[in-house]
């Protein structure tokens, strides 16, 4: 298996490597641009010295109306300092003055050789330029000057100092970047390491584990919150499974005990086989059948979306039919049951939506006492429709309202023995509503009843 690096190592390496690359590119570009600018400056200055020498030669001729050797000798030193050597010819091509011969006395040559700015001899350029005064040709000058000039000691020292400063700044910046990279990598990786540890603990079945949510980075805070919610949901599901196991064992044990005792008594001849005793056995068998049917519905909860048969469905018609279905039970219990609202059509599965309303009204009847009221109201809104089932029953504890849509959850376990069902009716209802792209919510106060609202889109 390929060796994997930690998140801290990856972040630290990427951040520090990126900073190092940027510093290198910045230093390289700065030094290169500086050297190129120096070269351009020296080349332009050499061209300027050449043009200046030509202008001075033309001005010297114009001043004396002829070539003056003393004047040319004075210009000789200026040419050497400017590193431009010249030979002057008359219009007829005769040599008038050669700066090279003047340098042969040793003093001028020593000046030229002592400067480290001069290029090697093969790098020198030569050109001939005619000299004119008032449009009249007065001669020709042959120029020799360096094409590429070496840096002076001062210029080389400047570039060395610049390189030293850039390297020094890069080292300091890299050190600071290393500290920042370390702190940043630790700041990001530490919460993720802790989250990974907690999630592994949760995966091992320790659902009580929680992450501290004092996090200032939004994404990490959301991650921690989601992990904590996952742990809470898993803990809740575990508690529900344990409760379900207990409830199922209790529910199965009672009819089986009754069946076993009655049948054994009949076999032993203690009890006579009578229609009444057979009816008792039949009722217990039916209890077992209802229990098994309830368990079978679990698969339906997971398959609602695939099972939908969508068609134009009038929700008010469904509400009226549901009220009619429970009207006798409501009347016997002394509960007023009504349906209100306008006819509104939505795309939906009529049978499934009817099952939702049946579950909601059935639950409302269970927990609404004599003299209470249950209203099924259809509310038409701009782009959606709401069906509200409101009762004046016992209400739901606030701590239970977020859990009642969980499978097998019952908000009042103490009443299991008197209320039918195993706590999956609301889970089934929610599954059907979600399959329709809708939502189901509950609002309730203990002792004042509850309102379940199913919201569906018109499209």
TAWOHU-V448790 format. One record per helix or strand. SS is the DSSP state (@ for helix, = for strand). FROM is the first residue (numbers start at 1). TO is the last residue. Records with the same first field share a line. If there is no record, write none. Layout:
SS: FROM-TO + FROM-TO
//
This chain:
@: 7-64 + 69-81 + 99-103 + 107-114 + 121-123 + 153-203 + 218-267 + 275-302 + 304-307 + 315-333 + 350-366 + 398-400 + 413-415 + 425-435
=: 84-89 + 95-98 + 124-133 + 136-146 + 311-314 + 336-341 + 345-348 + 373-380 + 384-391 + 439-445 + 449-457
//
